[in-house]
Amino acid sequence: MGLFGLIGEKLKHSFSPAIHSIIFRELNIEGYYNLFEVKKGDLKDAIYGLKALGIRGVNVTIPYKIDIIKYLDNISDEAERIGAVNTICFRDNKAIGYNTDYFGFGIMLDEFNIDIRGKNSVILGTGGASKSVMQYLLDKGIGDITFASRDISKAKEKFKNHRAISYNDIKSLNKKDIIINCTPCGMYPNVENCPVSKKDISKFHTAIDLIYNPRETLFLKYAKEEGIKTVNGLYMLVGQAVKAQELWNDIKISSGAIDRIYDRIREGDRKKVKI
């Protein structure tokens, strides 16, 4: 029985145990996934404790994706470029960090046939998720990235090689290709919130929201009403979870299996996962 889990500060509403349980069943993996709520001052001790308990691997969620790095023995290339870790493998008494959000985002783009090469994009937010998205876009040939932030000076410092604007400035932009919401604005239970106006969204051809609860945020609802292609974050959530299982169990999971897991989460296991 492999032991896995999630490290975070507050994990009461996490979907991760239900999703990984579905992956275990689909792939006949003998595993158990637990939630580990850790206080910030206890991160270092938590890593030692997980090693001692023989945990095979854990995911890492906010607010620890950056802070956890200094307590790891090594990190992968993509995690180093992004500057954030969301998955840890324990091997030979070493803790190795990865960023499977990076791969999950790419799996989602492939699944929904979203071509990014040479396109112009606007990323809403400058948190950890935005860094994973930015790095994937850059690695796969995006034409241009603009960040929208409530704190422009901080955004310019964080993303020195990219344009940073205020949310109010979006209305002054010319037509763009892709808008990506990397903020929690619109997430359950605050479903009546939207980071930008419907008019702003109408400037784009594709709208991606990393939020997966609710399935259709107000951001995506506005986009649909404007005839814009929309994608929510559920497939990315599944994709990053599957990538974590690949790393933990040293296996390769087919795209067909990912589709089946995604369908089970959306339909058969809907009540259990509460999406």
C-alpha positions as CSV (number, residue, x, y, z in Angstrom):
1,M,0.0,0.0,0.0
2,G,1.6,3.3,-1.1
3,L,1.0,6.3,1.1
4,F,0.5,9.7,-0.5
5,G,-1.0,13.0,0.4
6,L,-1.4,16.8,0.3
7,I,0.5,19.4,2.3
8,G,-1.1,22.8,2.9
9,E,-2.3,25.2,5.5
10,K,-6.1,24.7,5.2
11,L,-7.3,21.6,3.3
12,K,-10.9,21.1,4.5
13,H,-12.4,21.6,1.0
14,S,-9.7,19.9,-1.1
15,F,-10.9,17.6,-4.0
16,S,-7.5,15.9,-4.1
17,P,-8.3,12.8,-2.0
18,A,-11.4,12.0,-4.1
19,I,-9.5,12.6,-7.4
20,H,-6.6,10.4,-6.4
21,S,-9.0,7.7,-5.2
22,I,-10.5,7.6,-8.7
23,I,-7.0,7.4,-10.2
24,F,-6.1,4.5,-7.8
25,R,-9.2,2.6,-8.9
26,E,-8.8,3.3,-12.6
27,L,-5.2,2.2,-12.7
28,N,-5.4,-0.6,-10.0
29,I,-2.9,1.2,-7.8
30,E,-2.9,0.1,-4.1
31,G,-2.7,3.5,-2.5
32,Y,-4.1,5.8,0.2
33,Y,-4.2,9.6,-0.1
34,N,-4.3,11.7,3.1
35,L,-4.5,15.4,3.9
36,F,-1.6,16.9,6.0
37,E,-2.4,20.4,7.4
38,V,0.9,21.9,8.3
39,K,1.6,25.2,10.1
40,K,4.2,27.4,8.3
41,G,6.8,27.1,11.0
42,D,6.6,23.3,10.9
43,L,7.3,22.8,7.1
44,K,10.9,21.6,7.7
45,D,9.8,19.1,10.4
46,A,6.9,18.0,8.1
47,I,9.4,16.9,5.4
48,Y,11.5,14.9,7.9
49,G,8.3,13.4,9.3
50,L,7.0,12.3,5.9
51,K,10.3,10.7,5.1
52,A,10.3,8.9,8.4
53,L,6.7,7.6,7.8
54,G,7.7,6.2,4.5
55,I,5.3,8.4,2.5
56,R,5.9,7.9,-1.2
57,G,4.9,11.3,-2.4
58,V,2.8,14.4,-1.6
59,N,1.3,17.3,-3.5
60,V,1.9,20.8,-2.1
61,T,-0.7,23.6,-2.2
62,I,-0.9,27.2,-1.2
63,P,0.7,28.9,0.6
64,Y,3.8,26.6,0.6
65,K,4.7,26.0,-3.1
66,I,7.7,28.4,-2.8
67,D,8.6,28.1,0.9
68,I,8.9,24.3,0.6
69,I,11.8,24.5,-1.8
70,K,14.5,25.3,0.8
71,Y,13.7,22.0,2.6
72,L,14.0,19.8,-0.4
73,D,17.1,17.9,-1.5
74,N,16.6,18.6,-5.2
75,I,14.1,20.1,-7.7
76,S,13.3,19.4,-11.3
77,D,14.2,21.6,-14.2
78,E,10.6,22.9,-14.7
79,A,10.2,23.6,-11.0
80,E,13.5,25.5,-10.9
81,R,12.5,27.7,-13.9
82,I,9.1,28.3,-12.4
83,G,10.4,28.8,-8.9
84,A,7.6,26.8,-7.3
85,V,6.9,23.1,-6.4
86,N,3.6,21.4,-6.1
87,T,4.7,17.7,-6.0
88,I,7.3,15.9,-4.0
89,C,8.7,12.4,-4.5
90,F,10.5,10.7,-1.6
91,R,13.2,8.4,-3.0
92,D,16.3,6.9,-1.2
93,N,15.6,9.2,1.8
94,K,15.6,12.3,-0.4
95,A,12.8,14.7,-1.1
96,I,12.7,15.8,-4.8
97,G,10.4,18.6,-5.9
98,Y,8.5,18.9,-9.2
99,N,5.8,21.2,-10.7
100,T,3.1,19.1,-12.2
101,D,0.8,22.2,-12.7
102,Y,3.1,22.9,-15.6
103,F,2.4,19.6,-17.2
104,G,-1.3,19.7,-16.2
105,F,-1.8,23.0,-18.0
106,G,-0.1,21.6,-21.1
107,I,-2.3,18.4,-21.0
108,M,-5.4,20.6,-20.9
109,L,-4.3,22.8,-23.8
110,D,-3.7,19.6,-25.9
111,E,-7.0,18.1,-24.9
112,F,-9.0,21.1,-26.0
113,N,-6.9,21.8,-29.1
114,I,-5.8,25.3,-28.0
115,D,-2.9,26.4,-30.2
116,I,-0.7,28.9,-28.4
117,R,2.3,29.2,-30.8
118,G,2.8,32.8,-31.8
119,K,-0.4,33.9,-30.1
120,N,-0.9,36.9,-27.8
121,S,-2.1,36.3,-24.3
122,V,-3.1,38.1,-21.1
123,I,-2.7,36.4,-17.8
124,L,-4.8,37.6,-14.9
125,G,-2.9,37.4,-11.6
126,T,0.7,37.0,-10.6
127,G,0.5,34.2,-8.0
128,G,2.1,30.8,-8.2
129,A,-0.3,29.4,-10.8
130,S,0.5,32.2,-13.1
131,K,4.2,31.3,-13.0
132,S,3.5,27.8,-14.1
133,V,1.3,29.0,-16.9
134,M,3.8,31.6,-18.0
135,Q,6.6,29.1,-18.2
136,Y,4.6,26.6,-20.2
137,L,3.5,29.3,-22.7
138,L,7.1,30.5,-23.1
139,D,8.4,26.9,-23.6
140,K,5.8,26.2,-26.3
141,G,6.3,29.4,-28.3
142,I,3.7,31.9,-27.2
143,G,4.1,35.2,-29.0
144,D,3.4,37.6,-26.2
145,I,2.4,37.6,-22.6
146,T,0.9,40.5,-20.7
147,F,0.1,40.3,-17.0
148,A,-2.8,42.1,-15.3
149,S,-2.3,42.8,-11.7
150,R,-3.7,44.9,-8.8
151,D,-0.1,45.7,-7.9
152,I,1.7,46.8,-11.1
153,S,5.0,47.6,-9.4
154,K,5.1,44.2,-7.8
155,A,4.2,42.5,-11.0
156,K,6.9,44.4,-13.0
157,E,9.4,43.3,-10.4
158,K,8.3,39.7,-10.5
159,F,8.0,39.4,-14.3
160,K,10.7,41.8,-15.5
161,N,10.7,40.6,-19.1
162,H,6.9,41.0,-19.6
163,R,4.4,43.8,-19.8
164,A,2.4,44.4,-16.6
165,I,-0.9,46.4,-16.6
166,S,-3.7,47.2,-14.3
167,Y,-7.1,45.5,-14.7
168,N,-8.5,48.9,-15.8
169,D,-5.9,49.0,-18.6
170,I,-7.3,45.8,-20.2
171,K,-10.1,47.9,-21.8
172,S,-7.4,49.8,-23.7
173,L,-5.8,46.7,-25.3
174,N,-6.2,45.8,-28.9
175,K,-7.7,42.5,-29.8
176,K,-5.8,39.6,-28.2
177,D,-6.0,35.8,-28.6
178,I,-6.1,34.2,-25.2
179,I,-7.1,35.4,-21.7
180,I,-6.2,33.1,-18.7
181,N,-7.6,33.6,-15.2
182,C,-5.0,32.5,-12.7
183,T,-6.7,34.2,-9.8
184,P,-9.2,32.7,-7.3
185,C,-11.8,35.4,-8.2
186,G,-15.1,33.6,-9.0
187,M,-14.2,30.4,-7.1
188,Y,-16.9,28.8,-4.9
189,P,-18.5,30.2,-2.7
190,N,-17.9,33.6,-4.3
191,V,-19.4,32.6,-7.6
192,E,-20.8,36.1,-8.4
193,N,-17.4,37.6,-8.7
194,C,-15.5,38.1,-12.0
195,P,-11.9,39.5,-12.3
196,V,-12.8,41.5,-15.5
197,S,-15.8,42.9,-17.3
198,K,-17.7,41.1,-20.1
199,K,-16.6,43.8,-22.5
200,D,-13.0,43.2,-21.7
201,I,-13.4,39.4,-22.3
202,S,-14.9,40.1,-25.7
203,K,-11.5,41.2,-26.9
204,F,-10.3,37.6,-26.9
205,H,-10.8,34.4,-28.9
206,T,-10.2,31.9,-26.1
207,A,-10.9,32.2,-22.3
208,I,-9.3,29.8,-19.9
209,D,-10.2,29.7,-16.2
210,L,-8.0,27.6,-13.9
211,I,-10.9,27.5,-11.4
212,Y,-12.8,24.2,-11.5
213,N,-15.4,24.8,-8.8
214,P,-17.9,26.0,-10.1
215,R,-17.6,24.4,-13.5
216,E,-18.7,27.6,-15.2
217,T,-17.5,30.7,-13.5
218,L,-19.0,34.1,-14.2
219,F,-15.8,34.7,-16.2
220,L,-16.5,31.7,-18.5
221,K,-20.3,32.5,-18.6
222,Y,-19.4,36.0,-20.0
223,A,-17.0,34.4,-22.5
224,K,-19.6,31.9,-23.7
225,E,-22.2,34.7,-24.2
226,E,-19.7,36.5,-26.4
227,G,-19.2,33.3,-28.5
228,I,-15.6,32.7,-27.2
229,K,-14.1,29.3,-26.7
230,T,-14.0,28.4,-23.0
231,V,-12.1,25.9,-20.9
232,N,-12.2,25.5,-17.1
233,G,-9.5,24.1,-14.9
234,L,-10.8,20.6,-14.2
235,Y,-8.8,18.9,-16.9
236,M,-5.7,20.7,-15.7
237,L,-6.5,19.5,-12.2
238,V,-6.8,15.9,-13.4
239,G,-3.7,16.2,-15.6
240,Q,-1.4,17.5,-12.8
241,A,-2.7,14.7,-10.5
242,V,-2.0,12.1,-13.1
243,K,1.5,13.5,-13.7
244,A,2.1,13.3,-9.9
245,Q,1.1,9.6,-9.9
246,E,3.4,8.9,-12.8
247,L,6.3,10.4,-10.8
248,W,5.4,8.7,-7.6
249,N,4.9,5.2,-9.1
250,D,7.4,5.5,-12.0
251,I,4.7,4.7,-14.6
252,K,3.3,6.2,-17.8
253,I,-0.4,6.9,-17.9
254,S,-2.1,7.0,-21.3
255,S,-4.2,9.9,-22.6
256,G,-7.1,7.5,-22.8
257,A,-6.8,6.8,-19.1
258,I,-6.7,10.5,-18.3
259,D,-9.9,10.9,-20.3
260,R,-11.6,8.1,-18.4
261,I,-10.5,9.6,-15.1
262,Y,-11.8,13.0,-16.2
263,D,-15.1,11.5,-17.2
264,R,-15.6,9.7,-14.0
265,I,-14.9,12.8,-12.0
266,R,-17.4,14.8,-14.1
267,E,-20.1,12.2,-14.2
268,G,-19.9,8.9,-12.2
269,D,-18.1,10.4,-9.1
270,R,-19.7,13.8,-9.3
271,K,-21.5,13.7,-6.0
272,K,-18.4,12.3,-4.2
273,V,-16.1,15.0,-5.6
274,K,-18.8,17.7,-5.4
275,I,-18.0,19.5,-8.6
